[in-house]
């Protein structure tokens, strides 16, 4: 994957993360079950960590 491709994917994941975090905050404020959203956020965090490693190793 090229550096620009990796950066684009990082940006996508960040936007999804922010959206899910907002949903989680609303659900939590209303007393809803947030377990699934927390797991989703955890997966996004892992994906971001992997993408950042790829970005460090990517060729221009």
Steps between C-alpha positions, in 0.01 A plus 500: 500500500625846419541763767211707361273194505589420860444862603161502327398185688619653828282803432199277427548300820539819704172637364323172577654498847376852571150412378484183711634687804219754464244221471647330806482822703133551409410139572686505831327823604165332440592189695541277197725198458832623361690169494485452123605858430791468743614186316472686170713784635757251622521345152544845347779577746677177402455575131637852546806364678563256214446769238744731674762224487428456130528875449845499657606222265318617185676617189405831343 
